[in-house]
Amino acid sequence: MPHVLLIEDDASVRDGMELVLRRHGYGVDTAATGEQALALLDGPDGRKVELAVLDLMLPGMDGFEVCRRIRERTAVLPVIMLTARGDDHDIVTGLEAGADDYVVKPVTAPVLEARIRAALRRVEPPTGRDRASDHAGLVIDRAGLTVTRDGVPVPLPPVELRLLLELSAAPGRVLSREQLLESVWDHSFLGDSRLVDAAVARLRSKLEDIPAKPRFVQTVRGFGYRFGPL
């Protein structure tokens, strides 16, 4: 079963979550601080970690900085952040720092386990592969799961790659945030459109010459997003 790194400073919450995850068959490492978590990821045991559950309110180094440092180490490790309140600023800041998903505490065991399963599925290679396509210098190789821009590789984490594959499958077709939540995040009623908007912003920062004036991933106000290029 997958191995989870649980980063939570509240011992009672941490112990309860660890017990739930172990009952579902997950391997679990725990850390009470961001420093402990990063030390574990940098050590020999870090290679076995397949997903991180990260509390934002940590002593010392907060969860936002921990997430940024995790992203400096790896783009592919799924990170689910835990927030004690559904504060818009905290959620958006966490997503911009590189988190893939979030849950608001207190979280029930079925919801947490469902989010973990969905995040792990996003790391799996997408099905329905096709040949490479060239969009004004942006080459998307659906078989090799690679992206290049003017011949330069553009490394993308699984969430952003799946988002690009979904949007580019039918250039010019508008996809709503709800459609993208279901196809990319495997969320329906559990989803939040801020996940989509934050991932689009990160994707544009890597693909676009001027992210504020995107050529490839365009906003259709009031509806959602479509893939260009212009």
Order of alpha helices (4+ residues) and beta strands (2+ residues): beta-alpha-beta-alpha-beta-alpha-beta-alpha-beta-alpha-beta-beta-beta-beta-alpha-beta-alpha-alpha-beta-beta
